[in-house]
Amino acid sequence: MTEMTINYRHLKNSSLPTWLGLVVGSWVGLAWGSLISAPVGIGVGVAAGSAFGGFLAVPLWGTLWGLVGLGSQREAAARQHGVKLLKEDDPLAQRVYALAAQLGLKTRPWVAVMPHNNAYAIGASADNALVVIGQPLIDSLSEDEVDAIIGHELGHVANNDMRRMGLARSFQNSLVWYLGFSDTLQRWGRWLLTWLSELFVLRLSRSREYWADAIGAALTSKEHMIAALEKLHNGPELSEFERQHARLMFRGVAAGSLLSTHPTLEERRAALQSQAYLNRLPVLKANISTLQPSTADLPKIEEIAYAKE
């Protein structure tokens, strides 16, 4: 096991700042949309009044729908994504548990395999998480590279990224849905806010990948994290399933544009090499830059080969 342990309690993993930002953002969007959509001659008070109901409704709907959806996300994914859930004594599950404990997580996530050359994590919180690893990764990557990817997905769990992204998407849907009920706001305001909110969600998605990469690197090494990224980047094209759920995936849409779900390979590699995020992780023991971690105590990849069936 590595001699470095991330200080889980000091991770900035609260979703409250994200929620507050979404509430304020929805209010600003409603006020702005009402003003630019108001017909010529309508007063500012009338225009603002058309959005007033949304100042309560949008945050309420966004929060409620988001939390309800997240609460059933793990079970829905297990039913609908075609994954194979593993038993607790499975070697791959044991590797995930060991890395989760090393990270400081107090509960064990569900673990599953899938036929796609990717990985993802899903669930409302660390207590309700599912980590899915693609069988092609197990077949083609080294043990440390697989661990780096597992660590990346556990990083999303530890950072509460699933809740952040779920709330962001729910608030976006609630805002657009509410605007559709207003004769005033459903014009240009609705169209523009739909795109602006989409760009915000995608930007949030890209930013969270850097932190998850850093945690994966901290649990293994930045070299293994970079190697895993490069091998997946040079692998097969994304499947339809991977594109449909690109925001969840370890490797998503990374075209280097505002519409990308993930940073490009070059951007992720540069962030790891410079340790821009690694050096900002709270740790309990040694300095990250001097570590030579080992995963010798974890179950071997060869013991997981059974899943090739």
C-alpha positions in Angstrom: 0.0 0.0 0.0 1.1 3.6 -0.6 2.7 5.4 2.4 0.6 8.5 1.6 -3.0 8.9 2.7 -5.3 11.6 1.5 -7.0 13.5 4.3 -10.6 12.7 3.3 -12.1 15.0 6.0 -10.3 18.0 4.5 -11.4 17.5 0.9 -13.6 20.2 -0.3 -16.4 17.8 -1.1 -19.4 19.6 0.2 -22.1 20.1 -2.4 -23.6 23.1 -0.5 -21.5 25.8 -2.3 -22.5 24.2 -5.6 -26.2 24.2 -4.5 -26.0 27.9 -3.4 -24.4 28.8 -6.6 -27.1 27.1 -8.6 -29.8 28.9 -6.6 -28.2 32.3 -7.2 -27.5 31.5 -10.8 -31.2 30.5 -11.3 -32.3 33.8 -9.8 -30.0 35.8 -12.0 -31.1 33.8 -15.0 -34.7 34.4 -14.3 -34.3 38.1 -13.8 -32.1 38.5 -16.9 -34.4 36.3 -19.0 -37.5 38.3 -18.0 -35.9 41.6 -18.9 -34.5 40.7 -22.3 -37.7 38.8 -23.2 -40.1 41.6 -22.2 -41.9 43.2 -25.2 -41.1 46.9 -25.9 -43.2 49.1 -23.6 -43.5 46.6 -20.7 -42.1 48.0 -17.5 -39.2 46.5 -15.6 -41.5 45.7 -12.7 -43.9 43.7 -14.9 -41.1 41.9 -16.6 -39.5 41.0 -13.2 -42.9 40.0 -11.9 -43.3 37.4 -14.6 -40.2 35.6 -13.2 -41.0 36.1 -9.5 -42.7 32.7 -9.1 -39.6 31.0 -10.4 -37.4 32.4 -7.6 -39.0 29.9 -5.3 -40.2 27.2 -7.8 -36.9 26.7 -9.7 -34.7 26.1 -6.6 -37.4 23.9 -5.0 -38.0 21.8 -8.1 -34.3 21.6 -8.9 -33.4 20.4 -5.5 -36.2 18.0 -5.1 -35.9 16.4 -8.6 -32.1 16.3 -8.3 -32.1 14.5 -4.9 -34.9 12.1 -5.9 -33.1 11.2 -9.1 -29.8 10.7 -7.4 -31.3 8.5 -4.8 -32.4 5.9 -7.4 -29.4 6.4 -9.7 -27.3 3.5 -8.5 -30.1 0.9 -8.7 -31.3 2.3 -12.1 -27.8 2.1 -13.5 -27.4 -1.5 -12.3 -30.7 -2.4 -14.0 -30.4 -0.4 -17.3 -26.7 -0.1 -18.1 -26.0 -3.9 -18.7 -23.3 -4.1 -16.0 -22.4 -7.2 -14.0 -22.4 -6.6 -10.3 -19.6 -8.3 -8.4 -19.7 -10.1 -5.0 -17.8 -8.6 -2.1 -15.2 -11.4 -2.2 -14.4 -10.8 -5.8 -10.7 -9.8 -6.4 -11.6 -6.6 -8.4 -14.1 -5.6 -5.7 -11.5 -6.2 -3.1 -9.1 -3.9 -4.9 -11.7 -1.2 -5.1 -12.5 -1.6 -1.3 -8.8 -1.4 -0.5 -8.3 1.8 -2.5 -11.5 3.3 -1.0 -10.2 2.6 2.5 -6.9 4.1 1.6 -8.7 7.2 0.4 -10.6 7.4 3.7 -14.1 6.4 2.5 -16.0 4.7 5.4 -18.3 2.7 3.2 -17.8 0.2 0.4 -19.3 1.1 -3.0 -21.0 -1.5 -5.2 -18.6 -2.7 -7.9 -19.4 -3.9 -11.4 -17.8 -4.6 -14.8 -19.0 -3.7 -18.2 -17.9 -4.5 -21.8 -17.0 -0.9 -22.7 -13.4 0.4 -22.8 -14.2 3.0 -20.0 -15.1 3.4 -16.4 -17.6 5.5 -14.3 -19.0 6.1 -10.9 -22.6 6.9 -10.0 -24.7 7.4 -6.9 -26.1 10.1 -4.6 -23.1 10.0 -2.1 -20.2 7.9 -0.9 -22.8 5.7 1.0 -24.7 5.0 -2.2 -22.1 4.7 -4.9 -21.5 2.3 -7.8 -18.0 2.0 -9.5 -18.0 0.4 -12.9 -14.8 -0.8 -14.6 -14.7 -1.8 -18.3 -13.4 -5.4 -18.9 -11.2 -4.1 -21.8 -9.3 -2.0 -19.3 -8.6 -5.0 -17.0 -7.4 -7.0 -20.1 -5.1 -4.4 -21.5 -3.8 -2.1 -18.7 -1.3 -2.8 -16.0 -2.3 -3.2 -12.4 -1.2 0.3 -11.5 -3.0 1.8 -14.4 -6.2 0.0 -13.5 -5.8 1.3 -9.9 -5.3 4.8 -11.2 -8.6 4.6 -13.0 -10.3 3.1 -10.0 -8.8 5.9 -7.9 -10.1 8.5 -10.4 -13.6 7.1 -10.0 -13.3 6.9 -6.2 -12.1 10.5 -6.5 -15.5 11.5 -7.9 -17.1 9.6 -5.0 -15.0 11.3 -2.4 -15.5 14.8 -4.0 -19.2 14.3 -4.1 -19.1 15.0 -7.9 -22.2 12.9 -8.7 -24.3 15.1 -6.5 -22.9 18.3 -7.9 -23.5 17.2 -11.5 -26.9 15.8 -10.7 -28.1 19.0 -9.0 -26.6 21.1 -11.9 -28.5 19.1 -14.4 -31.7 19.2 -12.4 -31.5 23.0 -11.9 -31.0 23.4 -15.6 -34.0 21.3 -16.5 -36.1 23.1 -13.8 -35.1 26.5 -15.1 -35.9 25.7 -18.7 -39.1 24.0 -17.8 -40.3 27.0 -15.8 -39.5 29.4 -18.6 -41.7 27.4 -20.9 -44.8 28.3 -18.8 -44.3 32.0 -19.4 -45.5 33.8 -22.5 -42.8 36.5 -21.8 -39.9 34.3 -20.8 -40.3 31.5 -23.3 -38.9 33.6 -26.1 -35.2 34.6 -26.4 -34.7 34.3 -22.7 -35.5 30.6 -22.6 -33.4 29.8 -25.7 -30.3 31.7 -24.4 -30.6 30.4 -20.9 -30.8 26.9 -22.2 -27.5 27.2 -23.9 -25.8 29.2 -21.1 -26.8 26.7 -18.5 -25.6 23.9 -20.7 -22.2 25.5 -21.1 -22.1 25.9 -17.3 -22.8 22.2 -16.7 -20.2 21.2 -19.2 -17.6 23.5 -17.6 -18.4 22.0 -14.2 -18.0 18.6 -15.7 -14.5 19.4 -17.1 -13.3 21.0 -13.9 -14.2 18.0 -11.8 -12.1 15.7 -14.0 -8.9 17.4 -13.0 -9.6 16.7 -9.3 -10.5 13.1 -9.9 -7.3 12.6 -12.0 -5.3 14.1 -9.1 -6.8 11.6 -6.6 -6.2 8.7 -8.9 -2.6 9.8 -9.3 -2.2 10.3 -5.5 -3.4 6.7 -4.9 -0.9 5.4 -7.5 1.4 7.9 -9.3 1.0 10.7 -11.8 2.9 8.5 -14.3 0.4 5.7 -14.0 -2.5 8.1 -14.3 -1.0 9.6 -17.5 -0.3 6.2 -19.0 -3.9 5.1 -18.4 -5.2 8.3 -20.0 -3.0 7.9 -23.0 -3.9 4.2 -23.5 -7.6 5.0 -23.4 -7.2 8.0 -25.7 -5.5 5.8 -28.2 -8.1 3.1 -27.9 -11.3 2.4 -29.8 -13.8 5.2 -30.6 -16.4 5.9 -27.9 -19.4 3.5 -28.2 -23.0 4.9 -28.4 -23.4 4.0 -24.8 -20.3 5.9 -23.8 -21.4 9.0 -25.8 -24.9 8.8 -24.3 -23.4 8.9 -20.8 -20.2 10.8 -21.6 -20.4 13.0 -18.5 -20.1 10.0 -16.3 -17.2 8.3 -18.1 -13.5 8.3 -17.3 -13.0 9.1 -21.0 -15.7 11.4 -22.4 -16.1 13.9 -25.2 -12.9 15.9 -25.2 -12.8 18.0 -28.4 -11.2 21.0 -26.8 -14.3 23.1 -27.1 -16.9 24.6 -24.8 -19.2 21.7 -25.7 -16.7 19.1 -24.4 -17.6 17.0 -21.3 -13.9 16.4 -20.5 -10.6 18.3 -20.8 -8.4 17.1 -23.7 -5.7 14.5 -23.1 -3.1 17.2 -23.4 -4.8 19.4 -20.8 -5.2 16.5 -18.3 -1.6 15.4 -18.9 -0.3 18.9 -18.3 -2.3 19.3 -15.1 -0.8 16.0 -13.8 2.7 16.8 -14.8 2.6 20.2 -13.2 0.8 18.8 -10.1 -1.5 21.8 -10.3 -4.2 19.8 -8.5 -2.1 17.1 -6.8 -0.3 19.7 -4.7 -3.7 21.0 -3.5 -4.9 17.7 -2.1 -4.9 17.5 1.7 -2.7 14.6 2.9 -2.0 13.0 6.2 1.6 11.9 5.6 4.4 12.4 3.1 4.8 15.1 0.4 3.2 13.9 -2.8 6.2 14.8 -5.0 8.5 12.5 -3.0 6.3 9.4 -2.9 7.0 6.1 -4.6 3.7 4.3 -3.9 3.1 0.6 -4.2 0.0 -1.5 -4.6 1.6 -4.8 -3.7 -0.9 -5.6 -1.0 -3.9 -5.4 -3.3 -5.3 -8.4 -5.1 -3.5 -9.1 -8.4 -5.1 -8.4 -11.8 -4.4 -12.0 -12.9 -6.9 -13.0 -10.2 -9.6 -10.9 -11.9 -9.2 -12.6 -15.3 -12.3 -14.7 -14.6 -14.4 -11.8 -15.7 -13.5 -12.4 -19.4 -16.4 -14.6 -19.8 
